[in-house]
Amino acid sequence: MKFFLDTANLAEIREAVSWGVIDGVTTNPSLIAKEGVSDPRAHIREICEIVPGPVSAEVVSTTAAEMIAEARELARLHPNVMVKIPCLVEGLKAIRVLS
């Protein structure tokens, strides 16, 4: 069983990592916005530097072509980034190209 912390709060992430009980972190655009960060991609990179495991980052684009480009950008941020794409028709088109 694996446990993922669902937050973008750096203090919460550091604390949970110090306990040694989480395997990764899931984020989404709402959680990142809640932290008031001006550069979401830099924030995701910072989370990746704290967490030794996977960190999810979600696309916000709405067309398959935009999702593909954004997913590739997110994946380049850090080797630990896992890209989340919504399971909508456009998202499934993007997933087909990316997989």
C-alpha positions as CSV (number, residue, x, y, z in Angstrom):
1,M,0.0,0.0,0.0
2,K,1.2,3.5,-0.8
3,F,0.2,6.8,0.8
4,F,0.1,10.1,-0.9
5,L,-0.3,13.5,0.8
6,D,-2.9,15.7,-1.0
7,T,-1.6,19.2,-0.5
8,A,0.6,21.9,-2.0
9,N,1.6,23.3,1.4
10,L,5.3,23.1,1.8
11,A,5.3,23.0,5.6
12,E,2.8,20.2,5.6
13,I,4.8,18.3,3.1
14,R,8.1,18.7,5.0
15,E,6.4,17.6,8.2
16,A,4.8,14.5,6.6
17,V,8.1,13.6,4.9
18,S,9.9,13.8,8.2
19,W,7.6,11.2,9.7
20,G,8.6,8.8,6.9
21,V,5.0,7.7,6.2
22,I,4.3,9.2,2.7
23,D,5.3,7.8,-0.6
24,G,4.5,11.0,-2.6
25,V,2.3,14.0,-3.0
26,T,-0.7,14.8,-5.1
27,T,-1.4,18.4,-6.1
28,N,-3.9,20.1,-8.3
29,P,-4.3,23.7,-9.6
30,S,-6.7,24.6,-6.8
31,L,-4.3,23.4,-4.0
32,I,-1.4,25.3,-5.6
33,A,-3.5,28.5,-6.0
34,K,-4.6,28.2,-2.4
35,E,-0.9,28.6,-1.4
36,G,-0.8,32.0,-3.2
37,V,2.3,31.1,-5.3
38,S,3.1,33.3,-8.3
39,D,5.0,30.5,-10.2
40,P,3.2,27.2,-10.0
41,R,5.9,25.3,-11.9
42,A,8.6,26.5,-9.5
43,H,6.4,25.4,-6.6
44,I,6.0,21.9,-8.1
45,R,9.8,21.8,-8.5
46,E,10.2,22.8,-4.8
47,I,7.8,20.1,-3.7
48,C,9.9,17.6,-5.8
49,E,13.0,18.6,-4.0
50,I,11.3,17.8,-0.6
51,V,9.6,14.6,-1.6
52,P,11.7,11.5,-2.6
53,G,8.7,9.9,-4.4
54,P,6.2,10.9,-7.1
55,V,4.6,14.3,-7.2
56,S,1.5,14.8,-9.3
57,A,1.0,17.9,-11.4
58,E,-2.3,18.5,-13.3
59,V,-2.7,20.1,-16.7
60,V,-5.1,23.0,-16.9
61,S,-5.4,23.1,-20.7
62,T,-8.7,22.2,-22.3
63,T,-7.8,20.9,-25.8
64,A,-5.9,17.8,-26.5
65,A,-3.1,19.7,-28.3
66,E,-2.6,22.1,-25.4
67,M,-2.8,19.3,-22.9
68,I,-0.1,17.4,-24.7
69,A,2.2,20.4,-24.8
70,E,1.5,21.2,-21.1
71,A,2.0,17.6,-20.0
72,R,5.4,17.5,-21.7
73,E,6.4,20.8,-20.0
74,L,5.3,19.5,-16.6
75,A,7.1,16.2,-17.1
76,R,10.3,18.1,-17.8
77,L,10.1,19.9,-14.4
78,H,11.6,17.0,-12.4
79,P,12.0,13.2,-12.8
80,N,9.5,12.7,-10.0
81,V,6.6,14.5,-11.7
82,M,3.6,12.4,-12.6
83,V,1.2,14.3,-14.9
84,K,-2.5,14.2,-14.3
85,I,-4.8,14.6,-17.2
86,P,-8.6,14.8,-16.8
87,C,-10.5,11.8,-18.3
88,L,-12.6,13.9,-20.7
89,V,-12.7,13.3,-24.4
90,E,-9.9,15.8,-25.0
91,G,-7.9,14.4,-22.1
92,L,-8.2,10.9,-23.5
93,K,-7.0,12.1,-26.9
94,A,-4.0,13.6,-25.2
95,I,-3.4,10.5,-23.2
96,R,-3.4,8.4,-26.3
97,V,-0.7,10.5,-27.9
98,L,1.4,10.7,-24.7
99,S,1.2,7.0,-23.8
